[in-house]
Amino acid sequence: MNEEIVLPRDEKMESLKNITMVVYALYAFSYFAGITAIIGIVLNYLKLEEVTGTWLESHFRWQIRTFWFGLLWAAVGIATLVLLVGFVILFVNCIWIIYRVIKGWLYFNDNKPMPL
């Protein structure tokens, strides 16, 4: 039987906050083990419906955009390595992702939604 356990609102929100924090950590650790970003994006999509309508939804959108745009620019950077401009694109992308993770983490730590 698939019975859904209904958590009290405070416990549910704490659980969602923990997931949001874990995703930021997974994105940060992706510089050492790239697979962690994939785990993070999967968590984002699995829990997106549950955070809809809360201040955490903006963090999930921020994280999802960080992943997809980071992946896009990484692909562009790799594709242009032959032209040497790819190294610059990859470096800027790396800094941009770090900025997004830090900014998101700071807003999250202050219990504030991300300005989208």
MODELLER restraints for C-alpha pairs under 7 A, 6 or more apart:
rsr = mdl.restraints
at = mdl.atoms
rsr.add(forms.Gaussian(group=physical.xy_distance, feature=features.Distance(at['CA:23:A'], at['CA:40:A']), mean=4.82, stdev=0.5))
rsr.add(forms.Gaussian(group=physical.xy_distance, feature=features.Distance(at['CA:24:A'], at['CA:101:A']), mean=6.19, stdev=0.5))
rsr.add(forms.Gaussian(group=physical.xy_distance, feature=features.Distance(at['CA:24:A'], at['CA:105:A']), mean=6.73, stdev=0.5))
rsr.add(forms.Gaussian(group=physical.xy_distance, feature=features.Distance(at['CA:26:A'], at['CA:36:A']), mean=5.04, stdev=0.5))
rsr.add(forms.Gaussian(group=physical.xy_distance, feature=features.Distance(at['CA:26:A'], at['CA:37:A']), mean=5.67, stdev=0.5))
rsr.add(forms.Gaussian(group=physical.xy_distance, feature=features.Distance(at['CA:26:A'], at['CA:40:A']), mean=5.72, stdev=0.5))
rsr.add(forms.Gaussian(group=physical.xy_distance, feature=features.Distance(at['CA:27:A'], at['CA:36:A']), mean=6.45, stdev=0.5))
rsr.add(forms.Gaussian(group=physical.xy_distance, feature=features.Distance(at['CA:27:A'], at['CA:37:A']), mean=4.86, stdev=0.5))
rsr.add(forms.Gaussian(group=physical.xy_distance, feature=features.Distance(at['CA:27:A'], at['CA:40:A']), mean=6.56, stdev=0.5))
rsr.add(forms.Gaussian(group=physical.xy_distance, feature=features.Distance(at['CA:28:A'], at['CA:101:A']), mean=6.76, stdev=0.5))
rsr.add(forms.Gaussian(group=physical.xy_distance, feature=features.Distance(at['CA:29:A'], at['CA:36:A']), mean=6.52, stdev=0.5))
rsr.add(forms.Gaussian(group=physical.xy_distance, feature=features.Distance(at['CA:30:A'], at['CA:36:A']), mean=5.13, stdev=0.5))
rsr.add(forms.Gaussian(group=physical.xy_distance, feature=features.Distance(at['CA:30:A'], at['CA:37:A']), mean=5.33, stdev=0.5))
rsr.add(forms.Gaussian(group=physical.xy_distance, feature=features.Distance(at['CA:41:A'], at['CA:64:A']), mean=6.40, stdev=0.5))
rsr.add(forms.Gaussian(group=physical.xy_distance, feature=features.Distance(at['CA:41:A'], at['CA:67:A']), mean=6.99, stdev=0.5))
rsr.add(forms.Gaussian(group=physical.xy_distance, feature=features.Distance(at['CA:44:A'], at['CA:60:A']), mean=6.05, stdev=0.5))
rsr.add(forms.Gaussian(group=physical.xy_distance, feature=features.Distance(at['CA:44:A'], at['CA:64:A']), mean=6.87, stdev=0.5))
rsr.add(forms.Gaussian(group=physical.xy_distance, feature=features.Distance(at['CA:48:A'], at['CA:60:A']), mean=6.82, stdev=0.5))
rsr.add(forms.Gaussian(group=physical.xy_distance, feature=features.Distance(at['CA:51:A'], at['CA:57:A']), mean=5.10, stdev=0.5))
rsr.add(forms.Gaussian(group=physical.xy_distance, feature=features.Distance(at['CA:55:A'], at['CA:113:A']), mean=5.00, stdev=0.5))
rsr.add(forms.Gaussian(group=physical.xy_distance, feature=features.Distance(at['CA:56:A'], at['CA:113:A']), mean=6.43, stdev=0.5))
rsr.add(forms.Gaussian(group=physical.xy_distance, feature=features.Distance(at['CA:58:A'], at['CA:113:A']), mean=5.69, stdev=0.5))
rsr.add(forms.Gaussian(group=physical.xy_distance, feature=features.Distance(at['CA:58:A'], at['CA:114:A']), mean=5.29, stdev=0.5))
rsr.add(forms.Gaussian(group=physical.xy_distance, feature=features.Distance(at['CA:59:A'], at['CA:104:A']), mean=6.82, stdev=0.5))
rsr.add(forms.Gaussian(group=physical.xy_distance, feature=features.Distance(at['CA:59:A'], at['CA:113:A']), mean=6.55, stdev=0.5))
rsr.add(forms.Gaussian(group=physical.xy_distance, feature=features.Distance(at['CA:59:A'], at['CA:114:A']), mean=5.80, stdev=0.5))
rsr.add(forms.Gaussian(group=physical.xy_distance, feature=features.Distance(at['CA:66:A'], at['CA:97:A']), mean=6.57, stdev=0.5))
rsr.add(forms.Gaussian(group=physical.xy_distance, feature=features.Distance(at['CA:66:A'], at['CA:100:A']), mean=6.81, stdev=0.5))
rsr.add(forms.Gaussian(group=physical.xy_distance, feature=features.Distance(at['CA:70:A'], at['CA:93:A']), mean=6.34, stdev=0.5))
rsr.add(forms.Gaussian(group=physical.xy_distance, feature=features.Distance(at['CA:70:A'], at['CA:97:A']), mean=6.58, stdev=0.5))
rsr.add(forms.Gaussian(group=physical.xy_distance, feature=features.Distance(at['CA:73:A'], at['CA:93:A']), mean=6.33, stdev=0.5))
rsr.add(forms.Gaussian(group=physical.xy_distance, feature=features.Distance(at['CA:74:A'], at['CA:90:A']), mean=5.86, stdev=0.5))
rsr.add(forms.Gaussian(group=physical.xy_distance, feature=features.Distance(at['CA:74:A'], at['CA:93:A']), mean=6.84, stdev=0.5))
rsr.add(forms.Gaussian(group=physical.xy_distance, feature=features.Distance(at['CA:77:A'], at['CA:86:A']), mean=4.03, stdev=0.5))
rsr.add(forms.Gaussian(group=physical.xy_distance, feature=features.Distance(at['CA:77:A'], at['CA:87:A']), mean=6.53, stdev=0.5))
rsr.add(forms.Gaussian(group=physical.xy_distance, feature=features.Distance(at['CA:77:A'], at['CA:89:A']), mean=5.04, stdev=0.5))
rsr.add(forms.Gaussian(group=physical.xy_distance, feature=features.Distance(at['CA:77:A'], at['CA:90:A']), mean=5.14, stdev=0.5))
rsr.add(forms.Gaussian(group=physical.xy_distance, feature=features.Distance(at['CA:78:A'], at['CA:86:A']), mean=5.88, stdev=0.5))
rsr.add(forms.Gaussian(group=physical.xy_distance, feature=features.Distance(at['CA:79:A'], at['CA:86:A']), mean=6.99, stdev=0.5))
rsr.add(forms.Gaussian(group=physical.xy_distance, feature=features.Distance(at['CA:80:A'], at['CA:86:A']), mean=4.45, stdev=0.5))
rsr.add(forms.Gaussian(group=physical.xy_distance, feature=features.Distance(at['CA:81:A'], at['CA:87:A']), mean=6.08, stdev=0.5))
rsr.add(forms.Gaussian(group=physical.xy_distance, feature=features.Distance(at['CA:104:A'], at['CA:114:A']), mean=6.88, stdev=0.5))
rsr.add(forms.Gaussian(group=physical.xy_distance, feature=features.Distance(at['CA:107:A'], at['CA:113:A']), mean=6.59, stdev=0.5))
rsr.add(forms.Gaussian(group=physical.xy_distance, feature=features.Distance(at['CA:107:A'], at['CA:114:A']), mean=6.49, stdev=0.5))
